[in-house]
Amino acid sequence: MIKASILVIERKHIPEPLLKQGFNPASESLVKSLLENPQLFFMQRDLAENDPNYKQLIPYVVFQSPKGFFSYQRGKASSETRLRMLRSLGVGGHIEKEDGDIGQNSYIKGLWRELKEEVGIDPSNNIKLLGFINDDSNDVGKVHLGIVHLYQLETSDLESKELNLTDCKFSSISKIKEEEESFETWSRLLIPFLES
């Protein structure tokens, strides 16, 4: 069996503002500089998942429609065992070696691949950058760095294309706050920003 290789960067090469705990708004230029950093490389996923000296770059896309924000529950067979059965506001995943040479183009290709696989979304201009999520408070967060995007939908007919994205729904921020304890940490860190 071939082991997956995913995009990582050694923690010491990440700009300090991006390692601040929580959600951090960021400019397109800051994201571009990170994605073009010569210290990025592909690492075997099984090694990266257990080594906090490296951060895996993860596109994390939040969908908003007239009915509110999209969320789902991670299924029992989710590849990230530490997040199983928790709700999430973000859709996305790892940038893989198959997405192309390291850089902004492979990141964008990986982002759209993940959205197509998980919710059937094709490339569009309805997406904008919000910033970064860093969470060093738990084992999952210590090895991941989220690049957060907001995707504006005209309708609320988004649905899961994967068995591991279950109980999909659109909810208001007030309803999401009522259920906040059922969400993964990244989503909980992002909720206050979505309120404003």
HELIX and SHEET records of a PDB file:
HELIX    1   1 ARG A   11  HIS A   13  5                                   3    
HELIX    2   2 GLU A   16  LEU A   19  5                                   4    
HELIX    3   3 GLU A   28  LEU A   35  1                                   8    
HELIX    4   4 ARG A   45  ALA A   48  1                                   4    
HELIX    5   5 THR A   81  LEU A   83  5                                   3    
HELIX    6   6 LYS A   97  ASP A   99  5                                   3    
HELIX    7   7 GLN A  104  VAL A  119  1                                  16    
HELIX    8   8 GLY A  141  VAL A  143  5                                   3    
HELIX    9   9 ILE A  173  GLU A  178  1                                   6    
HELIX   10  10 GLU A  180  SER A  182  5                                   3    
HELIX   11  11 THR A  185  GLU A  195  1                                  11    
SHEET    1   A 6 GLY A  22  PRO A  25  0                                        
SHEET    2   A 6 ILE A 127  ASN A 134 -1                                        
SHEET    3   A 6 HIS A 144  GLN A 152 -1                                        
SHEET    4   A 6 TYR A  54  SER A  65  1                                        
SHEET    5   A 6 SER A   5  GLU A  10 -1                                        
SHEET    6   A 6 PHE A  41  GLN A  44 -1                                        
SHEET    1   B 6 GLY A  22  PRO A  25  0                                        
SHEET    2   B 6 ILE A 127  ASN A 134 -1                                        
SHEET    3   B 6 HIS A 144  GLN A 152 -1                                        
SHEET    4   B 6 TYR A  54  SER A  65  1                                        
SHEET    5   B 6 GLY A  68  ARG A  74 -1                                        
SHEET    6   B 6 ARG A  87  SER A  88 -1                                        
SHEET    1   C 5 GLY A  22  PRO A  25  0                                        
SHEET    2   C 5 ILE A 127  ASN A 134 -1                                        
SHEET    3   C 5 HIS A 144  GLN A 152 -1                                        
SHEET    4   C 5 TYR A  54  SER A  65  1                                        
SHEET    5   C 5 GLY A  90  GLY A  92 -1                                        
SHEET    1   D 6 GLY A  22  PRO A  25  0                                        
SHEET    2   D 6 ILE A 127  ASN A 134 -1                                        
SHEET    3   D 6 HIS A 144  GLN A 152 -1                                        
SHEET    4   D 6 TYR A  54  SER A  65  1                                        
SHEET    5   D 6 GLY A  68  ARG A  74 -1                                        
SHEET    6   D 6 LEU A 165  SER A 171 -1                                        
END                                                                             
